[in-house]
Amino acid sequence: MAKLDEPIERFADACKVADEFFGKARQSGSHKIWKMPWAGDPRVNPQEGSGGKAKSYQVQQLLAAVDRRRAELAKAAEEAKAAAQKTETESVTKKTTKKKGKRS
């Protein structure tokens, strides 16, 4: 997982973080563009600044996109866990119902 506990200053570091969360970028002129799993903002399409540094407003956009992606992944994991628990509960209920039916 990408380290986000340190500030992102270098363009290459911003690209590594974006690659990890959004896959490989495509190049369009001087910008790298990542495909977002949603329409609209936040978008990730940074351009290398002077001295190999990332532009601060683009780093902020990247971090907003990462936050949104993490929230979506956490929600999906939570929903999958709830669905698995529901399936397990239904399975146990059916087994219990079958056993009670045999005793009668």
Protein Blocks (a to p, Z undefined) as FASTA:
>chain_A
ZZfkbccfbfklmmmmmmmmnopaddehjbccdddfbecjddddddddehhiacfklmmm
mmmmmmmmmmmmmmmmmmmmmmmmmmmmmmmmmmmmmmmmmmZZ
